[in-house]
Amino acid sequence: MLDTDRRVETAVLRALESTDVPSPPLRWVDLEGRRLGRPSIVMDLVPGYCDGFVLSGETSPEERLALAHHLYDYLAEIHLLDWRALGLGEVLQDPGAKAALVAVDHWERELRKVALEPQPELAYIMAWLRQNAPDSLTTTLVHGDFKAGNVLLTRDDTETEHPTVTAILDWETVHLGDPREDLGWVTNPLRAREHTIPGSWEPADLIARWQQRTGLDADPHAIQWWRVLANVKLAVIVLSGINALVDGRLDRIHQSPGALVKLMLRMIGD
């Protein structure tokens, strides 16, 4: 759905092999697409299962809360990685204090590439994002699509109170930026069922634990800004699907992002 760079993804995966962040080990890389006709990577098969809604599953609230802590502590670990020492400054650009505006520029370019008709509401939202963009808290590695559906889980022989994360997947949108971008993504109200346990693991709980683990501040206004940007990303992805369907590159029907637009207009009006 998105135009991403295998060179960046493989560089990050290689760097992660020397850290405590679990990721699939690389076996083979063809960045030029000489063997399979397009850039390709082969990774080890990592044991585990994928359940995007594991936090809203049928296990006890205590087990799901323990898993939430285990899972989202890895998000903090990603943000605490020394990306410079890992050599990632050679393949990723540091946006500095203006990561928010860099993100708006990027998604505005993506919107122009895929929109088949004018999107005045999204243009209005983009203008709001530019006028209210927060300065970066700091520069960290940003996963870009962290969620329960992008990890593998398994139970080990010690019968812990929760499944163990064996791998964090889908690093294709990884970049350097403000870590609050990932916080906005994982506390997006549109996807609450994926990220919350009503009454025990709400967005405030997730953010408080992240602050405790990282020692970083999580200004609520900045996180709300990044939540709006998260829905811009989703709207552009939907429009990418519509574009691909019309172009004959995809056979899956995508609906108009009207519901996303309504949500964003409510969010910026609050």
Steps between C-alpha positions, in 0.01 A plus 500: 500500500794733561824566318768397750874434481643150553846653548379682811304202631792259467745744658272532803443124525876439491556762769230351723676163503749642752228637732240358738216598266380171344480508122520242218865422409590569138611212278520652153453840341461599135470878499523526120232243423731295278375157613126546553426801282460746785691583820459207739606382843494157664485470879513211744170341594437611858270288720179656621149601408352838406186637664426867441225498763677297768448776758123470457506120502339249733783452750483657843537878536812439711666296225410755234633786713829315556524446124429870435788595729729245331400611151514876540819493703657399168375823347691684772806284426484599132496867599793450737726342237818694423437533128825685447708224658311247286611688188147586394590862441661380177168384351238705688470878499470681831216754465614687811250718682263514200406133474130591508528729199716246318223244558234736364714566191542127443133408531393801293725376220354151534149645489572688179632180340192289569197732520278455195290807580536812719499437875408840650437363850842337509655823371335684790630243747850522351491879546397453864786256552749750359372783718509289817805281445691437827877510520658158548556369847817325381606289202453125538434201284127498416342168401211665316251211527538355849200290605409158633432388144864561411656269758533124536408344833567162658490339841832375634565196718493701821125558472522874559182691568494633144626407153853607407580728207728306267524757221391853413405514133432745217789745519431634152396848620778533761669841516655754734266746664310603810419192714158649572409408143482135608301602809247679283474191281442255786251724684296591192134477612406340169699189595421483870404132485856413394677698769283529809355288780201695631549604858860382537701593188374826359709747296595688820636176650701420189647850485580507874687169477688621191605815687617291794701264277659767280530797735356715221209741510172433319327834454129423441459774238790359300362148521159622384672664202667170416165320531361727229806428286446126558156528342640702211734206437206259508300721263789510253534121521126465422537736203803298387279192495233678297767620256641148463153354446416751228841439342450124497783428741274382782173307520400605851232769526579789734235738626533878502691635806196707598477348849866581561447858387205543738707362788788737426273803474359412842849454640630836381184669623544374856 
